[in-house]
Amino acid sequence: MKNIKIIAFIICFIALHIGVNAQILTPNENKKGKWGYVNEKGKAVIKYKYDEAREFSEGLAAVKHKGLFGYIDETGKVVIPLEYDDATLFSEGVAIVKKATDFRYGKRSSLRWGLIDKTGKAITDFKYTEIGSFSEGLAKAKDDNHNWGIIDKTGKEIIPVRYREIGNFSDGLIKVKYNNWRFIDKTGNEVFQLDDNGQVTDFSNGYAGRSYWNGWKVIDKTGKVVLPNIYSEGEVLKIISEQGLVQKEIQRIQEEAQKEKQRKAQEAQRKQKEEETLIAEAETALDNDFYSADCPSVDVLENLRKQLEQLEKSIPNGLENMKKRTYLLQLQTGLSNAMRTQLLTPKYGATSARKIMAGKYEIGMSQAVAEEIMGVNKALYKQSITTVAGQKKEIWQFDYDNPALRGYSAAVINAAKAECPTLIFKSGKLTDILR
C-alpha cells in the first residue's frame, strides 16, 4: 500500500513538472525578416535565423534556410536535415515533403513529393507530383502522367495511381474515373461502376447524385437508383446533404405515385361508365323502326356514331381488344344504316327504302331507286342509250376498263362484277336484270 502511494506521488510530481515547464512555441518574424519562435509571453526561445518557420506539430516544426526546409524540435535542434523544397506539418508521425530528384547542371529540378517519418527516413519514393492532405489515414496522390490514386501513411497505394479523375472519401467510398466513374472502398475493392459516362457526386449520408440524360437521380452505396432523374444537380446535392431528406423524398414520391394510381383507377372507372352509357344509348337508338317518323333524328344518330368512332379509335390494338372494337364498328355501321334509312324513307317511301337497304333489285322499280341500290358501285358502270320505236332504252353494264380497277387482280375484279349485274331501263323503269 505504501509503495502504491509513492508511485502515485511520483506520477503527480512528473505531471506537475511537465505542466509547469511545457510551453507553446509560436513562429514569429522580426524586423529583419528572419523567423524564430516565441513562448506565450513573447520571449524568443528559438533564435531568429530562418527564412520561414511553420507551426509545431507532434514536437517538430518545418523551417526554411537558404531555400531548403528541414525540421527542428522544441529546443531548436535540427532533427531532420534541411534538404527539402517544401514541407508540411507532421500528422500521426508522417509528413509530406517535396524534394528535387534531378541535380544535373547544378540545379535542383524534377521536384516530387513523398512521405517521411519523424527521423527523416523516406517512407515512399519521391515520385508524386502532388499528394493531398491525409484524412482518416489516406491521401490522394498524382503521378507524372496526371493519374490519381490513394496512398496510406505507410506509402502503400491502396488504390493504384491510374485514374484520370478522383473525388474524396465519403461514407467509406471514393469516386475514381478511368472510362466511367466507379466507386472504391478503403481496401481498394471496387464496389460498383456507372454504366454510362455521366457525372456523379461524392457520397453523403449514404447517397450520391448522378446525372442521367436531362436530369439527376439519387443512388445508394450499391449503385441502386432510389430517386428518379427528375432533379437538377443543385436539388440532388441539397437532398443528399441533409440527414433523412432522401427518405422523406422517397416517401413523398411513393405517396404521389399512390395518389396518381388512385386517380387513374377513378378515371378508368369513370371512362368505363361513360363507355357503357354510350353503348347502351346506341343500342337503344338502334332498337327502333327507322322507316317510321317516330325514331331518333339523324343529328342524334350522327352524334352517337361520332362518339363511338372516337371511342373505337382510342382503344389500343391487340387481340384482347379485338372483340370490343368489332362490336363498336358494328354499332357505327348500324347507326350509319339507320341514318340512311331515315333519309331514304321520306324520299322514296318505306317500301322502296326497305328494298334499297336490302340491296335488292326488282323488275318495275324506278331507275332512281335502282341507282340508290348501286351506291358506290355506280362508278363501275358504263352506260349506253338507244331508242327503239321511239322508246328510250338505257343499258348499264360493268366497265372492265374502268380506271378505278387498274392494278387489281382478276379475282378482285370478278368479285366486283358479281355485285354489278347488267341493268336495262325503259322509260325510267327497270325491265331486265342480267347476271
Buried (B, 14 or more C-beta within 10 A) or exposed (E): EEEEEEEEEEEEEEEEEEEEEEBEBBBBEEEEEBBBBBEEEEEEBBEBEBBBBBEBBEEBBBBBBEEBBBBBBBEBEEBBEBEBBBBBBBBEEBBBBBBBEEEEEEEBEBBBBBBBBBEBEEBBEBBBBBBBEBEEBBBBBBBEEEBBBBBBBEBEBBBEBEBEEBBEBBBBBBBBBEEEBBBBBBEEEEBBBBEEEBBBBBBBBBBBBBBBEEBBBBBBBEBEEBBEBEBEBEBBBEBBEEEEBBEEBEEEBEEEEEEEEEEEEEEEEEEEEEBEEBBEBBEEBBEBEBBEEEBBEBEBBBBBBEBBBEBBEEBEEEEEEEEBBEEBEEBBEBBEBBBBBBEBBEEBEBEBBBBBBEEEBEEEBBBEBBBBBBEEEEEBBEEEEEEEEEEEBBBBBBBEEBEEBEEEEEEEBEEBBEEBBBBBBBEEBBEEEEE
